[in-house]
Amino acid sequence: QVQLVESGGGLVQAGGSLRLSCAASGSFFRINVMGWYRQAPGKPRELVARIASGGSTNYADSVKDRFTISRDNAKNTVSLQMNSLKSEDTAVYFCNAVYVNGEAWGQGTQVTISS
């Protein structure tokens, strides 16, 4: 199984930046895809960005050119650099990992953008 621990959430003014990090631990052979999802109050969870082990990435249209996802395969970590933050980015952000035997989620970290 894979355990994910997120860090880096918080409160920031619109236009500011935050960096989220997530570290995976446990017993697994390889994590194929790591990513970030978010859920705002009253809305479904949505993909923010994901990155495969080979480095290919996908971004939600709403965050393209503002957010950058990166990962360190040797350390089993994934990070999300968020710039030019907007009030609509306010949500709980969840780390996600897809590996050979399943999928894991972190407990979530709150990101709040003040206008």
N, C-alpha and C positions, 0 to 999 in steps of 0.2 A: 504493500500500500504506500501511497504518497501523502505526506502531510505538507501543507502550504502555510507559510506565515508571512503576512503582509506587513508593511510598515510605510510610513511617509505621508499618510493622510493629514488633513488639518483644515484650517480656515485661512483663506487668502483673498485679497481684494481682486476684483475683476481686472484682467490684464496681467495679473501676476503669474507665477510659475510654481509648480510642485513636482516632486519626483516620487513616484511610488516604487517600492521594491518588494520582491517576493522571493522567498527561499524555499526550495523543495528539499524534503528529507524523507527517509524511509527506505523501504526495500523495493527497488525497481531496476529494470534493465536499462531502459532508456525512455526519456520523455520526448514524445514526438512533437507536440505542439504546446506552447505556453502562451497564455494570453490574459487579457484583462477584459472584464465585463463590468457593467454598472447598472444600478437600479435606482431610479428616482422614485420618490413617494407616489404611489398610485399608478406606476408604469411598470411594464414588464422588464425583465432583465435583458440587456442588449449588449452585443459585442462592441467593444471599443477598438481593440487591436489584438492581433495574435501573430506569433512568429514560429515558424517551423524550425526544426533542428538544423536545417541547412541554411537558414537565414531569410527565407522568403517571408514576406509580411502581408497582412491585410489590415486595412483601417476602415472604420466607419466613415462615411462621407463627412459627417459633422465634425470630425477631429483631424481630418487630413490637413497637412501643412502646419498643424499646431502641436500634435502629439507625436512622439517617437518612441517606438518599442525596441528594446534590445535584450539580448540574453547572453549569458555566459554558460555554455554547455558544460564546461569543466566544473563549475561551481553549482550548477543547477539553479541558477537565479534568472529572474526576468525583471526588467525595470521599465517604467513608463515615465518618460519626461513629458510633462504637460506645460505648454507655454500659452500665452495669450488666453488665459482662462476666462470663461464666460459664466454668467449666472446659471445658464442651462447645463453646465457641466456638473452642477451640484448633484451628488448621488453617493450611494455606497458603492465602492469599487471592489470587485472580487477578482482574485487571482485564480486562474484555471490551468490545469495541466492534463493533457491527454497522453496516456502512456499505453504500453502494450496490453496491459491487463485491465485497463479501466480509465477512469477520469476522477480528478480530485478538485475540490474547491477550497479556497481559503475562507476565513470567517468574515472577511470584508473589512474595509477601512473607509471611514467617512471623509468625503471631500466636500467642503462647503465654500462656495464663492460668494462673497458679499459685493453688492453693487454700489 
